């Protein structure tokens, strides 16, 4: 069967690649709802290094997606089963190493075609089924699973004093991490520090929000999550080092194209624990789906989701990427090619 | 009930590169017709998918279905006719015989040599035919179309914005098409080689479904080369 793969061939330009599907031992899924990640947008806008673009394009974008099983040679799923797709394709598993950090893991939409295809063929363990979740919310499962993964690692590696956790950043990632933290650490004070007061107003469920300029000098937290990225990473990380209590854990999640100078003197002096977090694996997806099956949690995510018109062709793909530049949080759309 | 009808009755007189009917030529790693049937099998709305094949190639078709491990419970192979409409009529009669004479039966007919059809086009056809009784897949014409009565001089140049190129699937209520066809005189049947044209000739409205430029019909050697290039294969020389 010939599959339509919508590849970004150079920034802003898509082309269809026609390719035969090998469905042996695979599940064939039809993508239904997709969500745009900053990483997709950086490829689309050509903000990655020219060498990286040369190496990775042409490539189908999008790694946040839910869909429906059309056929399954593995007999794991029934036809019509709603599933979320895991973009991480792990290499050889090693005990104690998370699948998303294995050196021979592949990631669909980073060097390999993402989910902008007519059909996606995946191994059965790269799918997690769901039932009662709004598909527009299920589309951001991968994004939620990244938050789950970060909180899980934080839980494994941080000390037990968790009176106050601060999250630096006021974007989608900060929002999702806050949601996950509030659902797990019910007695912990969760504080969000950001720049944009409009965005911060969405964080109605956290205990406190501050704009950076109003953050009290004597503000202290036990641990922190950095969800800023880009050029803001430098300021966020050093603000965190300034305000965090000794031996706190700092989870770094924001992606920066440039190297970031860090105040290592204070970092060493406070004995801080830095955890780099990126992507997620099957267990994180399962936990994310569990969380999202809770109606309250699911409804909590809805305010950050903007649903654009369905995508039926390449012009529509350009339109949703353009829309995404003007939405505050996540852009989701139905895939109807 | 909803039936697929893959028209694979041809014996390939225009391809000149093989004795094998063009629908059986390889495209990538499998025959063209297998790509087409596989795409139809992705649509869960079909109750059965009929494949009309020249009687001499029926066994070969069965072998292919086995070889590519397609869902045999869904596929019914029937004899193709002497021409395109003949194959469609054979399939219509098989449906009536197998599943009864019912007004709610609809058929989604498709050229076996259009393997680039998309699931979206198939589903749009089903949705339309259930509502309207007849629909055709088209793309807006990009070239200027000229008509000529004698093949030498242009008779007219119609307004391009009103011009479309017909593709398949073409979809119909089974009874509607069957009755319209049987109502035709013999000489009318010879000129009305397109099933949608029969509806239009009899004044039955046919809804247009948006096709894809890529949904090409592999008819000539050039088409075949283009199709091979589209899936990233090496050209034939």
HADDOCK unambig.tbl for C-alpha pairs under 7 A between the chains (distance, minus, plus):
assign (segid A and resid 1 and name CA) (segid B and resid 35 and name CA) 4.02 0.50 0.50
assign (segid A and resid 1 and name CA) (segid B and resid 36 and name CA) 6.62 0.50 0.50
assign (segid A and resid 1 and name CA) (segid B and resid 38 and name CA) 5.31 0.50 0.50
assign (segid A and resid 1 and name CA) (segid B and resid 39 and name CA) 5.71 0.50 0.50
assign (segid A and resid 2 and name CA) (segid B and resid 35 and name CA) 6.18 0.50 0.50
assign (segid A and resid 2 and name CA) (segid B and resid 115 and name CA) 6.92 0.50 0.50
assign (segid A and resid 2 and name CA) (segid B and resid 116 and name CA) 6.25 0.50 0.50
assign (segid A and resid 18 and name CA) (segid B and resid 230 and name CA) 5.97 0.50 0.50
assign (segid A and resid 18 and name CA) (segid B and resid 231 and name CA) 4.97 0.50 0.50
assign (segid A and resid 19 and name CA) (segid B and resid 231 and name CA) 5.21 0.50 0.50
assign (segid A and resid 20 and name CA) (segid B and resid 28 and name CA) 6.89 0.50 0.50
assign (segid A and resid 70 and name CA) (segid B and resid 42 and name CA) 5.87 0.50 0.50
assign (segid A and resid 337 and name CA) (segid B and resid 120 and name CA) 6.22 0.50 0.50
